[in-house]
Amino acid sequence: MAINGFGVGEFQLVLLRRMADFRPVLVEDAVRRLGADRASMREANKRWQAMVRSPRFPRGGARYTAVLGPAEASVPRRIGDLACTARQWELPLWPELRFEILLGPVEIGAPVLNEWLVRAEGRPGPELRTAADLAPWSCVVGDVGAAFPPAVPREGSAPTRFQLDFDAPDSDGRVRPWTADFTWGCSRRSGRPSAGARRHNPGAGAMQGDIQ
């Protein structure tokens, strides 16, 4: 499935382009596995940006169907008082994960509220016992929320970035506050010490849903 020659492979390059800001070595390896290079990654991202800005390109969830094909799963999900729908696709680069979009209620136009990578149903996540276990690309937001409840979500510095504040043991076994950073829902690095008290961001919580 593709639209104007833009399909799953190109879409994966778009995700990698955002990840390259923080994990360039991992991204370079992934790009090579796709049989591509840095230039094709930049070109894929440029094309995607042009497509989403075009008035002729499908909106909402339809744009992902046009590029990725029919969703592998589509399940209802309630976020507070909102009756939403989560749609998921498998991507070859991350077989244990799924690319998920969260669609808002149909009565308000079913906007895309969130898009990121999540753990596939039935696939075990990594064993997370300390903040140091959050190795780059080893876990997703839900993995950390499940391992260290109650994790508190915060918006990142860009739409594709996300943060969690949580309490976990350090290397000496002492429980301390930490912050985890994610791009497209994937961990960017091990947890870093949190400078201040954890504060819940209502907007982020409503967008991301229950991460515990």
N, C-alpha and C positions, 0 to 999 in steps of 0.2 A: 504494500500500500504506500503510495506517495502522491504528492501533488506538485506538479511542475518539477519533477525530479528530486523533490525534497521528501525524504522518508525517514525511517528509523535511524539509519546510520548518520545522517546529517543532524537529526535531532540530538543524538548522543553527543555529537561534537559541540552543539550549542551548550549542553550541560557542562561539558568539560571546559569550555571557554571561561565560564564563570568560576570554575574550580581552580583554574590555572593561576589565579591571583595569589593563592595560598599554598597549593601543593603542586608546583610545576613539574617535579620529577615524576610523581604519580601520573599526572596528566600526560606527560610526554610518552610514558610507557603505554597508557591506554590508547592514545592517538595512534601509535604504531600498531597496536593490536587491531585497530580498525582499518589498517592499511592506508592511513592518511598522514598528513603532516601539519605543521603549525599554520601554513598558509591556507590549507583547506579548512582548518578549524575556524580561522578568522573569517573566511568567506562564508561558511555555513552560518555563523553568528550574524554576519551582515545581512545575509538573505533572510534569515528568520526575523530580524528586526524590521526589514522592509515589508515582509509579508504581514506581520501583525499590525503594521500601520496602514496597510492598504484597505480601503473601504470594501474591496471585493473579496477579501479573505474571510472565511467563516469566523464567527464570533463564539465566545463561550466554549463549552465542551466540544462543539463541532469542529473547531480548528485542530484539536488534538486527534480526533477521529480521522480527519482528512490526511494527517501526516502519519499517524501510528496505526491506523486501522481500527476496527471495533475493539472496545475495551474488553480485557480478559475477565474483569469482574466489575459489577456495578451494584453497590449496596447502599441502603439507606443509612444515614448517620445523623443523629440529633446533636446539635451544638447549641446548648442552652435552650432557647425557645424556637430555634430555627430547625426546620426539617430539611436536611441537606442530603446530598448524594455523593458518595465517593466512587470514582472510577479509577481503575488500575490497569496498567500495561506492563508486560515484561520487556526488559531491555537486555540485549545480549551481554553488554559489558558488566551488568550487575544481576546475574541470574538469581541470586538469593534475595533480591529486592524487587520492588515494583515502583514504577513511576505513578504517582497518584495525584489526581486533581480533586478538589473539594468544590462541588457546585452548590450554590445557594438555592433557596426555594424557587420553584417555577413561577410562582405568583409575582416575584420581583425580578423576573428575567433570567433566573438561573445563572448568576454571575460566577466566575471562577474566584473562589475565596482564597484558595491556597493551592500550591503545586510543589511537590517534593518527592523524594525517594523514601519509601517505607519498607519495613521487613515484610517479606512475602508470607502469606498465611501458611502456617505449619513449618516454616523454616526457623530453626533455633538461632537465637542471637548469640553474641559473644558473652563469655562469663565476665561480668564487670564487678570487681570487688573494691577497687580503689580508683581514684581519679586518674592515675597513670594508665589504667587499662583502656582509656578512651583513645586508642591509637588512630591516626588518620585513616579515614575511610573504613574503619572497622565496625562502626555502629551508626545507628540512626537515632533520631530524637526519641522515638518510642522505646528503644532499647535502654537509653539512659533514664528515661522517666520510670520505667518498670524496675530498674535496678536500684534507684535511689529516690524513692518517694518520700515526701511529695515535692517533685521538681517543679520549679516555677518558671514559666515561659516568659521570654522578653523578645521584643522585636530587635533584629539586627540592624546593621547600617545600610542595608539594601534589601529589596524584596526577596532576593534569593538567599539571604542570610538570616540566621536565627540563633538565639541563645537560650540556654537553660541555666538557672541557678539551682544548685543542689548541695546537700551535705554528704560527704563521703570520707572514708579514712585516707590519710596520707600514707607514705611509705613506712612510717613508724606506728601506724594503727590509730593515730589520733584523728577523730572526726573533725573536719573543718569545712567551711563554706567554699564552694568552687563555682566556676562558670565554665560551661562547655559551649564551643562555637561550632556552627554547622553551615555548610553551603549546600543548597538543594536537599537539606535534611541529613546529609552525611557529615560525620565528625571531621573537623579540620585538624585537630591536634588533641593531645591529652588535656584533661581539665586543668584550668589555671586558677590560682587562688582568687577568690572573690574579694574585692576591696571593701564592699559595704554590705549592709543588711539586704536581704532578698526582698524584692517588691514585686507584687503581681501586676502585670500589665493587662488590664481587662481587654483591650483590643486584641492583643496577641492571643490571649486565652480563647477569645471568641472565634478567632480565625483558625487556630490550630486544633482546638478541641481538647479532649481528655488525653493527656500524654502519660499518665501514670500507668 
